[in-house]
Each structure stands twice: as structure tokens, then as C-alpha cells.
Amino acid sequence: MLHVSARADAALGLANAPVQSHWSFQKPSEPAMPDVRDGAWPRSEVDRFLLAKLEAAATSD
């Protein structure tokens, strides 16, 4: 099984990829909060992301 995995890594170009560049080794960062038109609607930070998408979808129609 190991030899198959090694061949797959080589075929995908992963054999010599630096491990530290993988997303799981990156320091977490706070995402920028999106601007929304109705600032009273969001109850949480997640709501701000949802409302921003809803507002963007409403203006694209």
C-alpha cells in the first residue's frame, strides 16, 4: 500500500512539496467582516457573512 501512495504522490507532484506550505500549518487569522447595508439584522459574525451574500445575490438579479 505504501508504494502505491508514494507513486500517487509523485504523479501528483506532491513528493517534494514543502509540508509547511499546507494550509493546516498556517497560523489562523481573523477574516475581515463584510460590510452590510442592514447593520441591525446580524446577531452574530456569521450572520454578517450570510447577509452580505444575500444582499449581493439580491443586487445581481
TASUL-V977943 format. One record per helix or strand. SS is the DSSP state (@ for helix, = for strand). FROM is the first residue (numbers start at 0). TO is the last residue. If there is no record, write none. Layout:
SS|FROM|TO ; SS|FROM|TO
This chain:
@|1|10 ; @|18|20 ; @|22|24 ; @|44|59
